[in-house]
Amino acid sequence: MEVLRKVFISESADMSELKEQIITWKERLETTRVESVVHVAMQDVDVSRIHFASVFSFIDRNEIQFFSKLGISLSKLLAAKLALPVISAHCEYKKPFGLDDVVIVTSYVSDIGTRSIKIRHVTTASDGEILADAYTVHVSINEVTNSTITLDELFEAMGL
């Protein structure tokens, strides 16, 4: 069963009236998006074009922000002997980009399983053109038993 959490939303611009709303961790996953602006640096390129591994570095930084926005501290997760390791990663490079380009990396959950989540990461130029389209699949595990656990168990342990 999904863990329910209470949040407050404002019905007025000045926040004088607050309305209680119940949301689940699943709804939070479905609605959370992270966008980062990245200025492609020399360390990110191979000759003059983006090095394939650099996109995964951008994704990794976005995922840290993503989990933080959800209220999941990765250090707290690890201290609880839980983890969300990447078990699959894929990227299609659609258009070349390189040194001095400014790109936007947007990350959001595209699929939620019982024990795993799939996060899509889209890298775009400032005009919105897709440069790279990637995803990562994360599975929830208990580090002590070295076995998978449900996302319910993981989010409950994180107080979400």
PEKA-V616187 format. One record per backbone hydrogen bond with DSSP energy under -0.5 kcal/mol. NH is the residue of the N-H (numbers start at 1). CO is the residue of the C=O. Records with the same first field share a line. If there is no record, write none. Layout:
# PEKA-V616187
NH: CO ; CO
This chain:
# PEKA-V616187
5: 23
7: 21
9: 19
11: 17
12: 17
15: 12
18: 16
19: 9
21: 7
23: 5 ; 21
25: 3
28: 24
29: 25
30: 26
31: 27
32: 28
34: 107
36: 105
38: 36 ; 103
40: 38 ; 101
44: 41
45: 42
46: 49
47: 45
48: 46
49: 46
50: 97
51: 44
54: 51
55: 51 ; 52
56: 52
57: 53
58: 54
59: 55
60: 56
61: 57
62: 58
63: 59
64: 60
65: 61
66: 62
67: 63
68: 64
69: 65
70: 66
71: 67 ; 68
72: 67
73: 71
74: 72
77: 73
78: 74
79: 75
80: 76
81: 78
82: 77
83: 141
85: 139
87: 137
88: 137
90: 135
92: 133
93: 91
94: 92 ; 131
95: 131
99: 48
100: 40
101: 98
103: 38 ; 101
104: 124
105: 36
106: 104 ; 122
107: 34
108: 120
109: 29 ; 32
110: 118
111: 118
113: 116
117: 138
118: 111
119: 117 ; 136
120: 108 ; 118
121: 134
122: 106
123: 121 ; 132
124: 104 ; 122
125: 129
126: 102
128: 125
131: 123
132: 123
133: 92
134: 121
135: 90
136: 119
137: 88
138: 117
139: 85
140: 115
141: 83
142: 147
143: 81 ; 141
144: 81
146: 142
147: 142
149: 140
151: 114
154: 150
155: 151
156: 152
157: 153
158: 154
159: 156
160: 155
